[in-house]
Amino acid sequence: MINKLQGLLNSEAVKEAAPTEPASKGQAASQPQPAAGVADTVQVSSRGRGISRIAEQVKENPEIRQDLVAKLKTAVDTGTYRVDSQDLATKMIKEMLMESLL
């Protein structure tokens, strides 16, 4: 999930940051330059702010839940981890049906 979001963020940043090329070299020289002491400003769209907020939330929540991994590892190591075969089969069928709908 993080990789997909980062890919989205990177592609959006490239689209927004990509400079447009002038039609000819003569046009490039005629474009106004900022005056001395005047700072450039950037305005971020609400969509951009939303994407940024989501990216921060993803960074705060790890993709791998270490507490759950440790609990399962202990159960496997001690031999107390059991799989309900009926539940597993049901989940597998549901997932296959969902994938076929997409």
C-alpha positions, 0 to 999 in steps of 0.5 A: 500500500505504501508503495502504491501511495508513493508511486501516486505521490511521485507521479503527481509531483512529476506532473505538477513540477514538470516545466513546460517548454516554450514553442521557440527559443525567442519566447523563452527570452521574452518571459518576465523574470521575477524582480529582485527581492520578490519571492515566488509563491506556490499554491497547493490544491486541496487534492494535493493537501489531501494526498499529503495528509494521507501520506503522513498518516501512512508513514505513521502507521507501519504496514507490518504490525510487529505486535501481531507478528510477535504474537503469531510467531510465539503461537507457532513456536509453541505449537498452539497456533491452529488454523480452522480449515473451514474458515480458511476455505471460506476466506479463500473462496471469497477472495477468489470471487472478489478478484473475479469481480474486479 
